[in-house]
Amino acid sequence: MILATACGDPSVAVVSRAWPVMGTMMSAAAWGPDSARLDRALDAVRDSVARIDSLLSTYRDDSEISRINRGRGTRDGGRMTPAFAAVLREALAVAAASAGAFDPTKRNWRGVRFDSARGTVRLARGLELDFGGIAKGYALDRAALALAGVADSALLDLGGQFLWIGPTPQATSRTVGIADPDNSLRVLAAVEMRGGSVSTSSQAEPPGHIVDPRARRPANRARSVTVLASTGMTADAWSTAFFVLGCDSALALAPRLERWRVSVICADSAGVRWTPDLEKRVLLPTAPAGPPAPAP
């Protein structure tokens, strides 16, 4: 995905950074009246994302998720951290709403016994938690809190998932290009971003990276799925779920979701389609024979 931005107001300070984290790259740009405060806020952004990585990374033996997986849950009166509990709660909710297309165990989400009131979790034998399809989105949401009250607006990019905070600076474009998974130099479509988060799951990712947990084989029903949502966690989780479901099911399910408000752009062998709420916000790179129609 490509996001073009250009701020032409010299009275607005902008501070930007980029650094490696969570196995990918993160960049942050923040606009506001005080560059020194923006700089300190971006320090807090970096610390916040590093903290989430320390809790949710399965590649770290000392992370909270690794300890819970080794113990098949919280043990000996231990409780999950509030951050871990928030991600697990959302992951299980998306798993239920998607009929298992999103699964934080990648096998059987129903084998997770989560007690929100007590802050405990138990895992059925053979199960392990993996928040690979939701952790980046949550990290973006937490990073946004570090900028509250400091930045007038900000753009965060974590591994190609974007989160926009605040109003648009003057002369700033927020058009997101969705890369063709077969050729990253080509654009499948572009969509106007009106705040919130944009996340794409596609076949450009390493083979087998996104697995259909119900069939336990690589998902291949869609070429690319992009989700726009108010929060990073919602966009991240549902782009994964919809990619597994495929375009027909994704476009039918998205408008019926009551807990989440999501917009979807989906590409498969039938072409590029989108939910009706994105009409007049999606641009295709070449003019088709007839006007593109939103999904029914």
C-alpha positions as CSV (number, residue, x, y, z in Angstrom):
1,M,0.0,0.0,0.0
2,I,1.2,3.5,-0.8
3,L,0.0,6.7,1.0
4,A,0.8,10.0,-0.6
5,T,1.0,13.0,1.8
6,A,2.1,16.6,1.4
7,C,1.7,19.3,3.9
8,G,2.1,22.8,2.5
9,D,1.5,24.9,5.6
10,P,4.9,26.3,6.9
11,S,3.3,27.3,10.2
12,V,2.7,23.7,11.2
13,A,5.7,21.7,12.5
14,V,6.2,18.1,11.4
15,V,8.4,15.5,13.0
16,S,8.9,12.1,11.5
17,R,10.8,8.9,12.3
18,A,11.2,5.3,11.1
19,W,12.6,2.2,13.0
20,P,12.4,-1.6,13.0
21,V,10.0,-3.3,15.3
22,M,7.7,-6.3,15.4
23,G,9.6,-7.9,12.6
24,T,8.9,-5.1,10.2
25,M,9.3,-1.3,9.9
26,M,7.3,1.4,11.5
27,S,7.2,5.0,10.5
28,A,5.5,7.9,12.2
29,A,4.8,11.5,11.2
30,A,3.2,14.0,13.5
31,W,2.0,17.6,12.9
32,G,1.5,20.2,15.5
33,P,2.6,23.6,16.8
34,D,5.5,22.4,19.0
35,S,8.2,20.3,17.4
36,A,9.9,19.6,20.8
37,R,6.7,18.1,22.2
38,L,6.1,16.1,19.0
39,D,9.6,14.7,19.3
40,R,9.0,13.5,22.9
41,A,5.6,12.1,21.9
42,L,7.3,10.0,19.1
43,D,9.7,8.7,21.8
44,A,6.6,7.6,23.7
45,V,5.2,6.0,20.5
46,R,8.3,4.0,20.0
47,D,8.2,2.8,23.7
48,S,4.6,1.9,23.4
49,V,5.0,-0.3,20.4
50,A,8.1,-2.0,21.9
51,R,6.0,-2.7,25.0
52,I,3.2,-4.4,22.9
53,D,5.9,-6.4,21.1
54,S,7.3,-7.6,24.5
55,L,3.8,-8.9,25.4
56,L,2.5,-10.4,22.2
57,S,5.5,-11.7,20.2
58,T,5.7,-15.5,19.9
59,Y,9.3,-15.0,18.8
60,R,10.3,-13.9,22.3
61,D,10.7,-16.5,25.0
62,D,10.1,-13.9,27.7
63,S,6.9,-12.4,26.2
64,E,3.5,-12.8,28.0
65,I,2.1,-14.9,25.1
66,S,5.0,-17.3,25.2
67,R,4.7,-17.8,28.9
68,I,0.9,-18.4,28.6
69,N,1.5,-20.8,25.7
70,R,4.0,-22.8,27.7
71,G,1.7,-23.0,30.7
72,R,-1.4,-23.7,28.6
73,G,-2.9,-20.5,30.2
74,T,-2.4,-18.4,33.2
75,R,-1.3,-20.5,36.2
76,D,-1.0,-20.3,40.0
77,G,-3.3,-17.4,40.4
78,G,-1.6,-15.3,37.7
79,R,-3.6,-12.8,35.7
80,M,-3.2,-11.5,32.2
81,T,-2.1,-7.9,31.7
82,P,-4.9,-5.6,30.6
83,A,-3.3,-5.2,27.2
84,F,-3.2,-9.0,26.6
85,A,-6.7,-9.4,27.8
86,A,-8.0,-6.7,25.4
87,V,-6.4,-8.3,22.4
88,L,-7.6,-11.8,23.4
89,R,-11.1,-10.5,23.9
90,E,-11.2,-8.9,20.5
91,A,-9.6,-11.9,18.8
92,L,-12.2,-14.3,20.2
93,A,-15.0,-11.9,19.2
94,V,-13.8,-11.7,15.6
95,A,-13.3,-15.5,15.6
96,A,-16.9,-16.0,16.6
97,A,-18.3,-13.4,14.2
98,S,-16.3,-14.8,11.3
99,A,-17.2,-18.5,12.0
100,G,-13.6,-19.3,12.7
101,A,-12.1,-17.6,9.6
102,F,-10.0,-15.6,12.0
103,D,-8.6,-17.8,14.8
104,P,-6.0,-16.8,17.4
105,T,-5.0,-20.4,17.8
106,K,-5.0,-21.2,14.1
107,R,-6.7,-24.4,14.9
108,N,-9.7,-24.2,17.3
109,W,-10.6,-21.0,19.0
110,R,-13.3,-22.7,20.9
111,G,-10.6,-24.4,23.0
112,V,-9.8,-21.1,24.6
113,R,-11.4,-20.5,28.0
114,F,-11.2,-16.8,28.7
115,D,-12.5,-15.4,32.0
116,S,-12.5,-11.6,31.5
117,A,-13.6,-10.8,35.1
118,R,-10.8,-12.8,36.6
119,G,-8.2,-12.0,34.0
120,T,-7.4,-15.7,33.3
121,V,-7.2,-17.9,30.3
122,R,-6.9,-21.7,29.8
123,L,-5.9,-23.4,26.6
124,A,-7.1,-26.9,25.6
125,R,-4.3,-29.4,25.0
126,G,-2.3,-28.8,21.9
127,L,-3.4,-25.2,21.4
128,E,-1.3,-22.1,21.4
129,L,-2.2,-18.4,21.0
130,D,-0.9,-16.4,18.1
131,F,-1.8,-12.8,17.6
132,G,-0.1,-12.3,14.3
133,G,-3.3,-11.2,12.7
134,I,-4.2,-8.6,15.2
135,A,-1.2,-7.4,17.2
136,K,0.0,-4.8,14.7
137,G,-3.4,-3.1,14.7
138,Y,-3.4,-3.0,18.5
139,A,0.1,-1.6,18.6
140,L,-1.1,1.2,16.3
141,D,-4.0,2.0,18.6
142,R,-1.8,2.1,21.7
143,A,0.7,4.3,19.8
144,A,-2.0,6.7,19.0
145,L,-2.7,7.3,22.7
146,A,0.9,8.6,23.1
147,L,0.1,11.4,20.6
148,A,-3.1,12.5,22.2
149,G,-3.1,16.1,23.2
150,V,0.3,16.7,21.6
151,A,-0.2,16.2,17.8
152,D,-2.9,18.0,15.9
153,S,-2.7,15.0,13.5
154,A,-0.4,12.1,12.8
155,L,0.1,9.3,10.4
156,L,1.4,5.9,11.7
157,D,2.5,3.1,9.4
158,L,3.4,-0.3,10.9
159,G,4.3,-2.9,8.3
160,G,2.0,-1.4,5.7
161,Q,-1.0,-0.8,8.0
162,F,-1.9,2.8,8.4
163,L,-3.5,4.7,11.2
164,W,-4.5,8.4,10.7
165,I,-5.1,10.5,13.8
166,G,-6.9,13.9,13.9
167,P,-8.0,16.2,11.1
168,T,-6.2,16.6,7.8
169,P,-3.4,19.2,7.7
170,Q,-3.9,21.8,5.0
171,A,-3.0,20.6,1.5
172,T,-2.6,17.0,2.6
173,S,-3.8,14.1,0.5
174,R,-4.9,10.9,2.1
175,T,-5.3,8.6,-0.8
176,V,-4.2,5.0,-0.2
177,G,-3.0,2.9,-3.1
178,I,-3.6,-0.8,-2.9
179,A,-0.7,-2.7,-4.5
180,D,-1.2,-5.5,-7.0
181,P,0.0,-8.7,-5.2
182,D,1.4,-9.9,-8.5
183,N,3.4,-6.7,-9.1
184,S,4.0,-4.2,-6.3
185,L,4.7,-1.5,-8.9
186,R,1.1,-1.7,-10.1
187,V,-1.9,-0.4,-8.2
188,L,-5.2,-2.4,-8.0
189,A,-7.2,0.5,-6.7
190,A,-6.9,3.7,-4.6
191,V,-9.2,4.7,-1.8
192,E,-9.8,8.0,0.0
193,M,-8.9,7.6,3.7
194,R,-11.1,9.6,6.1
195,G,-9.3,8.9,9.4
196,G,-9.0,5.6,11.2
197,S,-7.0,2.6,10.0
198,V,-6.4,0.8,6.7
199,S,-5.1,-2.7,6.6
200,T,-4.5,-5.0,3.6
201,S,-4.0,-8.8,3.5
202,S,-3.0,-10.2,0.1
203,Q,-1.2,-13.0,-1.8
204,A,1.9,-10.8,-1.9
205,E,2.6,-12.0,1.6
206,P,4.9,-15.1,2.0
207,P,3.2,-18.3,0.8
208,G,1.2,-19.9,3.6
209,H,1.5,-16.8,5.8
210,I,-2.3,-16.5,6.0
211,V,-3.8,-19.9,6.7
212,D,-7.5,-20.9,6.6
213,P,-7.7,-22.3,10.2
214,R,-10.8,-24.2,9.4
215,A,-9.1,-26.2,6.6
216,R,-5.5,-25.8,8.0
217,R,-4.2,-24.8,4.5
218,P,-3.1,-21.5,2.9
219,A,-6.0,-19.2,2.2
220,N,-6.4,-18.5,-1.6
221,R,-10.0,-17.3,-2.1
222,A,-9.0,-13.7,-2.6
223,R,-6.0,-11.9,-4.2
224,S,-6.2,-8.9,-1.9
225,V,-8.5,-7.6,0.8
226,T,-8.3,-4.1,2.3
227,V,-10.3,-3.1,5.3
228,L,-11.0,0.5,6.5
229,A,-12.1,0.8,10.2
230,S,-12.0,3.3,13.0
231,T,-9.3,1.3,14.9
232,G,-6.2,-0.5,13.9
233,M,-7.2,-3.7,15.8
234,T,-10.5,-3.9,13.9
235,A,-8.9,-3.3,10.5
236,D,-6.1,-5.8,11.1
237,A,-8.2,-8.6,12.4
238,W,-10.9,-8.3,9.8
239,S,-8.6,-8.0,6.8
240,T,-7.2,-11.4,7.8
241,A,-10.7,-12.9,8.3
242,F,-12.1,-11.5,5.1
243,F,-9.0,-12.7,3.1
244,V,-9.7,-16.2,4.4
245,L,-13.4,-16.0,3.6
246,G,-13.0,-14.7,0.1
247,C,-14.6,-11.7,-1.6
248,D,-18.2,-13.0,-2.0
249,S,-18.5,-13.8,1.7
250,A,-16.5,-10.8,2.9
251,L,-18.7,-8.3,0.9
252,A,-21.9,-10.0,2.1
253,L,-20.8,-10.1,5.8
254,A,-19.2,-6.7,6.3
255,P,-22.4,-4.6,6.1
256,R,-24.1,-7.0,8.6
257,L,-21.6,-6.7,11.3
258,E,-23.2,-5.0,14.3
259,R,-20.2,-4.7,16.6
260,W,-17.8,-3.4,14.0
261,R,-18.2,-0.8,11.3
262,V,-15.9,-1.9,8.5
263,S,-15.5,-1.0,4.8
264,V,-14.0,-3.5,2.4
265,I,-12.2,-3.5,-1.0
266,C,-11.6,-7.0,-2.3
267,A,-9.9,-8.3,-5.4
268,D,-10.2,-11.8,-6.9
269,S,-10.7,-13.4,-10.3
270,A,-14.0,-11.4,-10.7
271,G,-12.1,-8.1,-10.4
272,V,-12.0,-5.4,-7.8
273,R,-15.2,-4.9,-5.7
274,W,-16.1,-2.9,-2.6
275,T,-18.8,-2.4,-0.1
276,P,-21.5,0.2,-1.0
277,D,-20.3,2.8,1.6
278,L,-17.1,3.3,-0.4
279,E,-18.9,4.3,-3.6
280,K,-17.2,7.5,-5.0
281,R,-14.2,6.9,-2.7
282,V,-12.6,4.1,-4.8
283,L,-10.6,4.8,-8.0
284,L,-9.5,2.1,-10.4
285,P,-6.2,2.7,-12.3
286,T,-7.9,2.4,-15.7
287,A,-11.4,3.2,-16.9
288,P,-13.4,-0.1,-17.3
289,A,-15.9,-0.7,-20.1
290,G,-18.7,0.4,-17.8
291,P,-18.9,2.2,-14.5
292,P,-17.8,-0.1,-11.6
293,A,-20.6,-1.1,-9.3
294,P,-20.4,-1.6,-5.6
295,A,-21.1,-5.0,-4.2
296,P,-24.8,-5.6,-3.7
